Amino acid sequence: MSDVRHVLVLPDRDAAEEAAAALGERFGVAEEPRLVRDALAGEDDAEDAQWLVVLRDVEGRLDPEELDSFAGGVGRVA
């Protein structure tokens, strides 16, 4: 069994929640991703926080490049 984890870095909570909700449909992720707020080093302002979506890839089937492309498109109007 693998303990591979992928971390998507997103600019705000809304984008992170949108990504987490879409991962199941887009990539067939069954386990709910974990959302983590991550303040940038040296920054005290809450506006400077980024959000991480952490997901396990037990089967090692998710392509990091596809996930990166997916994360880059979250929150953009088509």
Contact map, one row per residue, 1 for C-alpha under 8 A:
111000000000000000000000000000000000000000000000000000000110000000000000000000
111100000000000000000000000000000000000000000000000000001111000000000000000000
111110000000000000000000000000000000000000000000000000011100000000000000000000
011111000000000000000000000000000000000000000000000000011101000000000000000000
001111100000000000000000000000000000000000000000000001111000000000000000000000
000111110000000000000000000000000000000000000000000001111000000100000000000000
000011111000000000000000000000000000000000000000000111100000000000000000000000
000001111100000000000000000000000000000000000000000111000000000000110010000000
000000111110000000000000000000000000000000000000011110000000000000000010000000
000000011111101100000000000000000000000000000000011110000000000000000010000000
000000001111101100000000000000000000000000000000111000000000000000000000000000
000000000111111100000000000000000000000000000000111000000000000000000000000000
000000000111111110000000000000000000100000000000011000000000000000000000000000
000000000001111111000000000000000000000000000000000000000000000000000000000000
000000000111111111100000000000000000000000000000000000000000000000000000011000
000000000111111111110000000000000010000000000000001110000000000000000000000000
000000000000111111111000000000000010000000000000000000000000000000000000000000
000000000000011111111100000000000000000000000000000000000000000000000000011000
000000000000001111111110000000000000000000000000000010000000000000000010010000
000000000000000111111111000000011110000000000000000010000000000000000000000000
000000000000000011111111100000000000000000000000000000000000000000000000000000
000000000000000001111111110000000000000000000000000000000000000000000000000000
000000000000000000111111111110000000000000000000000000000000000000000000000000
000000000000000000011111111111000000000000000000000000000000000000000000000000
000000000000000000001111111110000000000000000000000000000000000000000000000000
000000000000000000000111111110000000000000000000000000000000000000000000000000
000000000000000000000011111110000000000000000000000000000000010000000000000000
000000000000000000000011111111000000000000000000000000000000000000000000000000
000000000000000000000011111111110000000000000000000000000000000000000000000000
000000000000000000000001000111110000000000000000000000000000000000000000000000
000000000000000000000000000011111000000000000000000000110000000000000000000000
000000000000000000010000000011111100000000000000000000100000000000000000000000
000000000000000000010000000000111110000000000000000011110000000000000000000000
000000000000000000010000000000011111000000000000000111100000000000000000000000
000000000000000110010000000000001111100000000000001111000000000000000000000000
000000000000000000000000000000000111110000000000001111000000000000000000000000
000000000000100000000000000000000011111000000000111100000000000000000000000000
000000000000000000000000000000000001111100000000111100000000000000000000000000
000000000000000000000000000000000000111110110101110000000000000000000000000000
000000000000000000000000000000000000011111100001110000000000000000000000000000
000000000000000000000000000000000000001111100000000000000000000000000000000000
000000000000000000000000000000000000000111110000000000000000000000000000000000
000000000000000000000000000000000000001111111001000000000000000000000000000000
000000000000000000000000000000000000001001111101000000000000000000000000000000
000000000000000000000000000000000000000000111111100000000000000000000000000000
000000000000000000000000000000000000001000011111100000000000000000000000000000
000000000000000000000000000000000000000000001111100000000000000000000000000000
000000000000000000000000000000000000001100111111110000000000000000000000000000
000000000011000000000000000000000000111100001111111000000000000000000000000000
000000001111100000000000000000000000111100000001111100000000000000000000000000
000000001111100100000000000000000011110000000000111110000000000000000000000000
000000111100000100000000000000000111110000000000011111000000000000000000000000
000000111100000100110000000000001111000000000000001111100000000000000000000000
000011110000000000000000000000001111000000000000000111110000000000000000000000
000011100000000000000000000000111100000000000000000011111000000000000000000000
001111000000000000000000000000101000000000000000000001111100000000000000000000
011111000000000000000000000000000000000000000000000000111111110000000000000000
111100000000000000000000000000000000000000000000000000011111000000000000000000
110000000000000000000000000000000000000000000000000000001111100000000000000000
010100000000000000000000000000000000000000000000000000001111110000000000000000
000000000000000000000000000000000000000000000000000000001011111000000000000000
000000000000000000000000001000000000000000000000000000001001111101100000000000
000000000000000000000000000000000000000000000000000000000000111111100000000000
000001000000000000000000000000000000000000000000000000000000011111110000000000
000000000000000000000000000000000000000000000000000000000000001111111000000000
000000000000000000000000000000000000000000000000000000000000011111111100000000
000000010000000000000000000000000000000000000000000000000000011111111110000000
000000010000000000000000000000000000000000000000000000000000000111111111000000
000000000000000000000000000000000000000000000000000000000000000011111111100000
000000000000000000000000000000000000000000000000000000000000000001111111110000
000000011100000000100000000000000000000000000000000000000000000000111111110000
000000000000000000000000000000000000000000000000000000000000000000011111110000
000000000000000000000000000000000000000000000000000000000000000000001111111100
000000000000001001100000000000000000000000000000000000000000000000000111111100
000000000000001001000000000000000000000000000000000000000000000000000000111110
000000000000000000000000000000000000000000000000000000000000000000000000111111
000000000000000000000000000000000000000000000000000000000000000000000000001111
000000000000000000000000000000000000000000000000000000000000000000000000000111
